[in-house]
Amino acid sequence: MYGEYEPEVLEQLHQAELNMLKDFMELCDRNGIEYFAIAGTAIGAVRHQGFIPWDDDIDIALLREDYHRFVRAMKKDKVFSEKYELWGPDQPHKYYNLQPTLMRRGTVFVNEYAAAAGFRPGILMDLFIYDSIPQEQKKADKIIKKCRRYTVLYRIRNINFFRLLHGQPMKQKIKNIICGFMRIGLRLLPKSDEILYRRFLHCATSWRGRSDKYTCLFDPGSHIMDIQKSNAYPTVRYPFEDTEIRLLKNYDEQLRQHMGDYMKLPPVEKRTNHCPVELEFGEIE
């Protein structure tokens, strides 16, 4: 999905997200929590020393143990919690997918999927949780495939795909209709969202502490975004706008594995962002 912003709107969004990033990094640094930028945010740091000009979100990854430490630190920090809230399958406020998402209170940033699922989130930061997977590719692929199944079913259960038919080519319309009927069936099952998350989590954490290889098992690119912790840590600092962000030690290797020739600007037709159907900045500075 890609949409054009008015330049002044995108600039204001970037500033709001940068302030969120700074608050997040300060909380993590103060509590000794490791994290690293991935995907578009890491590319932006290396290629642009800041945001990719058309990008509109921040992608931050943590190993699962660091994610749990972040959640605990956030709950203890009243100032941080007054500004931000965390949505996700393990939180009181669920979201349409299995990805924990940090939201800025008092703002609105609704993409088409959130709208179709009936959610009205704020300006956000996506948190990618990395779990251990087997070194042996066949065993890793088995876990990735199983986790992918639960991830897809969780999204289907929460998104009303009948609302996503307009303007789609016929092939996509048929897929959305099928997903729409599957959603009806899944929602007839009591607590189906909790069941799917429990099964995903059981699978995702089945190799905890048994391997040096990690990936984000709820991401569609989990098979190409894996890292070897011993090669990737300790993280390094890299310029990002008027601050510094953490990247993996072998960020170039990891980005080329995940994103290909990331230093080359993609043509307009291949650019992506999350241009919202509703955006409100509220009273944030």
C-alpha positions as CSV (number, residue, x, y, z in Angstrom):
1,M,0.0,0.0,0.0
2,Y,1.3,3.5,-0.9
3,G,-0.2,6.9,-0.5
4,E,1.0,10.5,-1.0
5,Y,1.1,12.9,1.9
6,E,1.0,16.6,1.9
7,P,4.7,17.6,2.6
8,E,3.8,19.5,5.8
9,V,1.7,16.6,7.1
10,L,4.4,14.0,6.6
11,E,6.9,16.4,8.2
12,Q,4.7,16.7,11.3
13,L,4.2,12.9,11.3
14,H,7.9,12.3,11.2
15,Q,8.5,14.7,14.1
16,A,5.8,13.0,16.2
17,E,7.4,9.6,15.4
18,L,10.9,10.8,16.1
19,N,9.8,12.1,19.5
20,M,8.2,8.7,20.2
21,L,11.4,7.0,19.2
22,K,13.5,9.2,21.5
23,D,11.2,8.4,24.4
24,F,11.4,4.7,23.6
25,M,15.2,4.7,23.3
26,E,15.5,6.7,26.6
27,L,13.4,4.2,28.5
28,C,15.3,1.2,27.0
29,D,18.7,2.7,27.6
30,R,17.8,3.6,31.2
31,N,16.8,0.0,31.8
32,G,19.5,-1.7,29.9
33,I,17.2,-3.1,27.3
34,E,18.6,-4.0,23.9
35,Y,16.7,-3.2,20.7
36,F,17.6,-2.6,17.0
37,A,16.0,-0.9,14.0
38,I,15.0,-3.1,11.1
39,A,13.4,-2.8,7.6
40,G,12.5,0.7,6.5
41,T,13.8,2.4,9.6
42,A,17.2,0.7,9.3
43,I,17.4,1.5,5.6
44,G,16.5,5.1,6.4
45,A,19.3,5.4,8.9
46,V,21.9,4.0,6.5
47,R,20.7,5.5,3.3
48,H,19.2,8.8,4.5
49,Q,20.5,9.2,8.0
50,G,16.9,9.5,9.0
51,F,13.5,8.6,7.7
52,I,13.0,7.3,4.2
53,P,11.4,10.4,2.6
54,W,8.0,8.7,1.9
55,D,8.0,6.3,5.0
56,D,5.5,6.9,7.7
57,D,6.3,4.5,10.6
58,I,9.1,3.2,12.7
59,D,10.2,-0.5,12.9
60,I,12.0,-1.6,16.0
61,A,12.9,-5.2,16.9
62,L,13.7,-6.8,20.3
63,L,14.5,-10.3,21.3
64,R,11.6,-11.7,23.3
65,E,13.3,-11.5,26.6
66,D,14.0,-7.8,26.0
67,Y,10.4,-7.2,24.9
68,H,9.2,-8.6,28.3
69,R,11.7,-6.3,30.0
70,F,10.4,-3.3,28.0
71,V,6.8,-4.1,29.0
72,R,7.8,-4.3,32.7
73,A,9.7,-1.0,32.4
74,M,6.9,0.7,30.7
75,K,4.4,-0.3,33.4
76,K,6.6,1.1,36.1
77,D,7.3,4.4,34.3
78,K,4.2,6.5,34.9
79,V,5.4,9.4,32.7
80,F,6.0,7.1,29.8
81,S,2.7,5.3,30.3
82,E,0.7,8.6,30.4
83,K,2.0,9.4,26.9
84,Y,1.9,5.9,25.3
85,E,-0.1,2.7,25.4
86,L,0.8,-0.8,24.1
87,W,-1.6,-2.8,22.0
88,G,-1.2,-6.4,21.2
89,P,-2.3,-10.0,21.8
90,D,-0.6,-10.1,25.2
91,Q,-2.1,-6.8,26.3
92,P,-5.5,-5.7,27.7
93,H,-6.1,-3.8,24.4
94,K,-5.8,-6.2,21.5
95,Y,-5.1,-5.3,17.9
96,Y,-6.0,-6.9,14.6
97,N,-2.6,-8.7,14.3
98,L,-0.1,-10.5,16.5
99,Q,2.4,-7.6,16.5
100,P,2.7,-5.5,19.6
101,T,2.3,-1.8,18.7
102,L,3.2,1.2,20.7
103,M,0.6,4.0,20.4
104,R,0.8,7.7,21.1
105,R,-2.2,8.6,23.3
106,G,-4.5,11.4,22.1
107,T,-3.6,10.8,18.4
108,V,-5.3,8.8,15.5
109,F,-3.6,6.9,12.7
110,V,-6.0,4.4,11.1
111,N,-4.8,2.4,8.1
112,E,-7.3,0.5,5.9
113,Y,-6.8,-2.8,7.8
114,A,-7.4,-1.2,11.2
115,A,-10.5,0.5,9.8
116,A,-11.8,-2.8,8.4
117,A,-11.1,-4.4,11.9
118,G,-12.9,-1.6,13.8
119,F,-9.8,-0.3,15.5
120,R,-8.9,3.4,15.9
121,P,-5.2,3.3,16.9
122,G,-2.9,6.3,17.4
123,I,0.4,7.3,15.7
124,L,2.4,4.2,16.2
125,M,5.7,2.3,16.4
126,D,5.7,-1.4,15.4
127,L,7.6,-3.8,17.7
128,F,9.0,-6.9,16.1
129,I,9.7,-9.7,18.5
130,Y,12.5,-12.1,17.6
131,D,12.4,-15.7,18.8
132,S,14.9,-18.5,18.6
133,I,14.6,-21.0,15.7
134,P,16.6,-24.1,14.8
135,Q,19.8,-23.8,12.9
136,E,18.8,-26.6,10.6
137,Q,16.7,-25.0,7.8
138,K,14.1,-27.8,7.5
139,K,13.3,-27.7,11.2
140,A,13.2,-23.8,11.1
141,D,10.9,-23.9,8.1
142,K,8.5,-26.2,9.9
143,I,8.2,-23.7,12.8
144,I,8.0,-20.7,10.4
145,K,5.2,-22.3,8.4
146,K,3.2,-23.3,11.6
147,C,3.5,-19.8,13.1
148,R,2.6,-18.2,9.8
149,R,-0.7,-20.3,9.8
150,Y,-1.7,-18.9,13.2
151,T,-0.7,-15.4,12.2
152,V,-2.8,-15.4,9.1
153,L,-5.8,-16.9,10.9
154,Y,-5.5,-14.3,13.7
155,R,-5.7,-11.5,11.1
156,I,-8.6,-13.1,9.3
157,R,-10.4,-13.5,12.6
158,N,-10.1,-9.8,13.3
159,I,-10.3,-8.0,9.9
160,N,-13.6,-7.7,8.1
161,F,-12.4,-8.4,4.6
162,F,-15.8,-7.6,3.2
163,R,-14.9,-4.0,3.8
164,L,-11.8,-4.3,1.6
165,L,-13.5,-5.2,-1.7
166,H,-13.8,-1.8,-3.3
167,G,-11.2,-1.0,-5.9
168,Q,-9.6,-4.4,-5.8
169,P,-8.9,-6.6,-8.9
170,M,-11.2,-9.6,-9.2
171,K,-8.5,-12.1,-7.9
172,Q,-8.1,-10.1,-4.7
173,K,-11.8,-9.6,-4.3
174,I,-12.3,-13.4,-4.3
175,K,-9.5,-13.8,-1.7
176,N,-11.2,-11.1,0.5
177,I,-14.6,-12.8,0.2
178,I,-13.1,-16.1,1.2
179,C,-11.4,-14.5,4.2
180,G,-14.7,-12.7,5.1
181,F,-16.5,-16.0,5.4
182,M,-13.6,-17.6,7.3
183,R,-13.8,-14.7,9.7
184,I,-17.5,-15.5,10.4
185,G,-16.6,-19.1,11.2
186,L,-13.6,-18.2,13.4
187,R,-15.7,-15.6,15.4
188,L,-18.3,-18.3,16.1
189,L,-15.7,-20.2,18.1
190,P,-15.5,-18.9,21.7
191,K,-12.2,-17.0,22.5
192,S,-10.8,-18.1,19.1
193,D,-8.4,-15.1,19.2
194,E,-6.9,-16.2,22.5
195,I,-6.6,-19.8,21.3
196,L,-4.8,-18.8,18.2
197,Y,-2.4,-16.6,20.1
198,R,-1.6,-19.3,22.7
199,R,-0.9,-21.8,19.9
200,F,1.3,-19.3,18.1
201,L,3.2,-18.4,21.3
202,H,3.7,-22.1,22.1
203,C,5.2,-22.7,18.7
204,A,7.2,-19.4,18.6
205,T,8.9,-20.1,21.9
206,S,9.5,-23.8,21.5
207,W,13.2,-23.3,20.8
208,R,13.8,-20.7,23.5
209,G,17.4,-20.8,24.7
210,R,18.3,-23.6,22.3
211,S,19.7,-21.7,19.4
212,D,21.7,-18.6,18.4
213,K,19.4,-18.1,15.4
214,Y,16.4,-15.7,15.7
215,T,13.7,-14.4,13.5
216,C,10.3,-12.6,13.8
217,L,7.8,-15.4,13.5
218,F,4.7,-13.3,13.0
219,D,6.2,-11.4,10.1
220,P,5.6,-12.5,6.4
221,G,9.3,-12.2,5.8
222,S,10.4,-14.4,8.7
223,H,12.2,-16.8,6.4
224,I,14.6,-14.1,5.1
225,M,15.0,-11.8,8.2
226,D,16.7,-14.2,10.5
227,I,19.8,-13.2,12.4
228,Q,22.7,-15.0,14.2
229,K,22.9,-13.2,17.6
230,S,26.6,-13.9,18.0
231,N,27.2,-12.1,14.7
232,A,24.7,-9.3,15.2
233,Y,25.4,-8.3,18.8
234,P,26.5,-6.0,20.3
235,T,24.4,-3.4,18.5
236,V,26.0,-0.2,17.2
237,R,24.7,3.4,17.1
238,Y,24.0,5.1,13.8
239,P,22.9,8.7,13.0
240,F,19.1,9.1,12.6
241,E,17.7,12.6,12.1
242,D,19.0,14.6,15.1
243,T,19.7,11.6,17.3
244,E,21.2,8.1,17.0
245,I,19.5,4.7,16.6
246,R,20.7,1.2,17.3
247,L,21.5,-1.2,14.4
248,L,22.8,-4.7,14.3
249,K,26.5,-5.0,14.2
250,N,26.3,-6.7,10.8
251,Y,23.4,-4.4,9.6
252,D,24.6,-4.4,6.0
253,E,24.6,-8.2,5.7
254,Q,21.2,-8.4,7.4
255,L,19.6,-5.7,5.3
256,R,20.8,-7.2,2.1
257,Q,19.5,-10.6,3.1
258,H,16.1,-9.1,4.0
259,M,15.7,-6.2,1.5
260,G,18.1,-6.9,-1.3
261,D,20.0,-3.9,-2.8
262,Y,18.6,-1.5,-0.2
263,M,20.9,1.4,-1.1
264,K,19.2,1.8,-4.5
265,L,16.1,4.0,-4.4
266,P,13.0,2.0,-5.6
267,P,10.8,3.4,-8.4
268,V,7.7,5.1,-7.3
269,E,5.5,2.2,-8.2
270,K,7.4,-0.1,-5.8
271,R,7.4,2.3,-2.8
272,T,5.2,1.4,0.2
273,N,3.9,3.1,3.3
274,H,0.9,3.0,5.5
275,C,-0.9,6.1,4.3
276,P,-3.9,6.3,6.8
277,V,-7.6,6.8,6.0
278,E,-7.7,8.9,9.2
279,L,-5.0,10.9,10.9
280,E,-5.2,13.3,13.9
281,F,-2.2,14.8,15.8
282,G,-4.3,15.9,18.8
283,E,-2.4,18.2,21.1
284,I,1.1,16.7,20.7
285,E,4.0,19.0,20.2
